[in-house]
Amino acid sequence: MEVRDSFGKALRLVRQRRGLAQEDFSLVSSRTFVSMLERGATSPTLEKLDSLCTVLDTHPVTLLALTYLLGSEAPESFEQLLEKVGEELRDLVEPG
């Protein structure tokens, strides 16, 4: 599955779990653009991702993690993914 498709599935899942309609994003995006994202027809910029996540009341990293969990051909558990990301972040931000 392409990352655009899995991002669209993740966005739709979070939007629906939050009880939001595509129209609820009208202050940050058009309903048409949200629909295109959910269908995997386009990808958001980082700025747009941040705006969408503000409406979703969800951290952008959460939405991206869900994207990769849904799109993985060899799915990791979310615990495995969080552990991997945590280790990578520690290696990148902690000195020596």
N, C-alpha and C positions, 0 to 999 in steps of 0.2 A: 504494500500500500504506500502510495506517495505521501510525503509529509503534509502536502496541502490537504489531501483527503482526510488524514488523521487529525489535522488541526481543525478542520470543519466539523468532524464528529465530536471532538472535544469541546469546541465552542458551543455546539448545539446541546450537548449533554449538560454542560454547566448552565447555559441559559435556561433550559427546561427545568433543571433541578432548582434553580433560583426562582422559578415561576415567572419568568420574563418572556415577553413577546419580542419579536424583532423590532417592532415599533418603539419599544422602550429605550432603544439606543439612539433615538432621534436627535438628542443633543450632541452626540459625538459622531454619528454616522447615519447614512441613509439605510432604510430597510432593504433596499436593493443590494447595497454593498454587504450587509450582514448576510443576506441570502447567498450572495456569491461566495463569501468566505465559507459558509456552512456547506456549500456544494463542492468546495475545493477548486473553484474556478479562479481564485486569486489568493494572494497572501497579504497579510497586513504589514505595515512598517512597524518599527519599534514604538513609535509615537502612537500609532493607531492601536497597537496591542495594549499599551498602557491605558489608553482611553476606554477601550472595550472592557478591560479588567476592572476599571473603576466602576463602571456600570454593573458589572457582574459581582462586585465586592469580593474579588478573588485576586490573589497575587499572580502576576504574570508568570512567575516560575511554576506555579501550580498548574496553570493552563498548559504551559509548554511540557511539563512533566507528564500530564495526562495525554497530551498529543503523542508523545513517544511511547507511552504505555499502550495506547490504543493502536498505534501503527507498527509496533514491533512484530516481526515474524517469529521471533523467539522471545515471547513476553517475559519480562522480569516482573517480580512482584513489586509493589510500590515500595516495600521495605528495602528490597535490594537496590532499587533505583535511588532512593534517598541515601542509602549508605554509600553508594558509588559517588554520587554528587557531593556528599559531605566530605568524603576523603579527597576528592579532587579540589574542592574549595579550600580545605585545610592546607593541602600541598601548595596551592597557589598564593594564599594570603599569609601563611605563617612563615616567618623567616627560618631558613636553614633547617 
